Amino acid sequence: MLKKDQITQELLSIITKDSTMEDIKDTLKLSMDSMKSKTLQSLLAADSEYQTCQQEYLQAYKEFRNTDFTESQRDVVDALLARMDERGFEYTTNAYMAGLLDGYRILKYFGLTQE
């Protein structure tokens, strides 16, 4: 996990140089991912539904690996799983940012921010 000063410096360096919105968004995504990891893992470890789904996934993946597919078939499925993982990462990171923004909006709505 990045230290607070390191995250601040990285964000400031990107914002103050000639950066595109996409550069800034990518940096924020990386920072948010780093920040959410510990909290998310704690929540997932305590979530029995998630743990059940995870065990079912692992069993299905084990069965997939033990099935006699051609190399071409295995490549297609591996590519599909990789794209699903990438999509899941992007979705989770955006959902986390949305939660932070919505949380801030709620605090602002109730006058609990120091603006």
Number of C-alpha atoms within 10 A of each C-alpha: 11 11 9 11 9 10 19 12 11 14 15 12 13 16 15 8 8 9 11 11 11 9 13 15 11 12 17 18 19 13 19 17 20 16 17 15 12 11 10 12 11 10 12 13 10 10 11 11 10 13 13 11 11 13 12 12 12 12 12 12 12 11 11 13 11 9 10 10 12 8 8 9 11 15 12 11 13 12 12 12 12 12 12 12 12 12 12 12 14 14 12 15 20 15 12 18 17 12 12 13 12 12 12 13 14 13 13 13 10 8 10 11 11 6 5
